[in-house]
Amino acid sequence: MKKMLFICLTLLLASCQEPYEKAIDKYYKSHLDDPGSYEVVSTSNTPQKLTPTSYIVFQYENSGKVLLEKLETFRTNCKKQGKDPNEFIGYYVEHEYRAKNSFGANITHKDRIYFDKELKQIINIERIK
């Protein structure tokens, strides 16, 4: 009886996942060296809206390049092409997890995961640290 209750609770909790959480779990369980060691440390509480401008900021935030100059060039080019640099293009979440690498060492990673507008498909993943 206890096992049945445990199984029911596990299924209930798993079905409460948002579509983007399911996509994250599916991606990491199929792309890690040791999927069984995958353990979520934290994930952003709510997905954040992504615009082309915010994406450019992310690309240069840790690179030491002159962000304002690049950002202004990007915005000018968008306007010349008749595009809005602040147009909504999708969502992102920050996801921190632990997993074993190919040598068996437990490593913590933090990634920024980009999603489509429906929050169902991962478009890109970038390592933050």
N, C-alpha and C positions, 0 to 999 in steps of 0.2 A: 504494500500500500504506500509506503514511504517513497519507494522508487517511482511509482506512478505519479505521485504528487510532484516529485522533483522534475520528472519529464514534462508534465503539464506546465509547471512554472517556467521551465527553460523555453518551451515552445512559445509561451505567452510573451516572455521578454524578447525573444528573437523576432516575433511578429510585430513588436512595437518599434522596431528600427525604422528610421526614415529611409527613403530610397537612396539618398546620398551616403548614408552610413553603410547600407548594404553594398553599394558600389565600392566603397573604400575597403571593406572586409574582403570582398571578392577579389579585388585587385591585388592586395597584399598577400593573400593566401595563395595566389597563383604566381607571384613574382619573387618571393623570398627564397633564400637558400634553405631555410628550415621553417616552413609555414607553421608547423606545430608549435614553434616557440614564439609566434606573433602575439604580442600583448600590447593593448592600447594603454598609453599613459594619459593622454588627453586629446580632445578634439574641440575646436571652437564650438561654443554653444549654438550659435546660429550662423548659417552661411552668410557671408558678406557679399554685397553686390560688386561686380567687377566691370570696370570701364577700360577702354584703351589707355586712357591717361593713368589710371591706377596701376595697370599692368606695366607700363613704362617705368613708373616709380619703383615698382618691385624689382625690375631688371637692373636698376642702377643703385639701389639702396646700399649695397655692400661692396660695390665695385670701385669706389673712390673716384669715379668719373664725374665730370661736371654735369650734374643732373639738370639744373635749370636750363642750360644751353640746349641739351638734347631734348628736353621736354618742350621747349619753345619751338624747336625745329619740327618736332613731331606734330604739335598742335597746328602749326602753320601749314604743313603738308596735308593734314586732314582737311582743313578748311578749304585749301585749294582744290581738293578732290570732291568737295561738297559733302564731306562726312563730318559727323559730330564726334569730337574726341571724348566727350562725356556720355556717349551712348551706352546703354546697358547691354553688355555682351554675355553675361553669365554670372557665376558665383565662384567664390573660393572659400576654403576652410584651411585652417592650420591644424595639422595632425602630428602628434608626437607618439612614437611607439618604440618598443623594444623587440628585438629579434636576434637570433643567433646568425652570425655570418658563416661563410664557408669553412672557417677554421674552428667553429664552435663557440666563439666568444660572443657573449651577450652585449649588443651594441644598442644605444639609444639614438634615434634619428628624429629630426623634426622636418616635415615637408609641408609645402603649400600645394594644395590640390585644387585644380581648376575644373569646374563643371560647366555643362551646357546650361541653357536657360531653364530647363525643366528639372535640373538637379538630379538627373538619372545617369548621365554618362560622364566619365572622367575624360577631360580633354588633354590635360597636361599635369605633370607632377614635377615640382622643383624642390631640391634639397635646400633647406634653410640652414641647418647646422648638423 
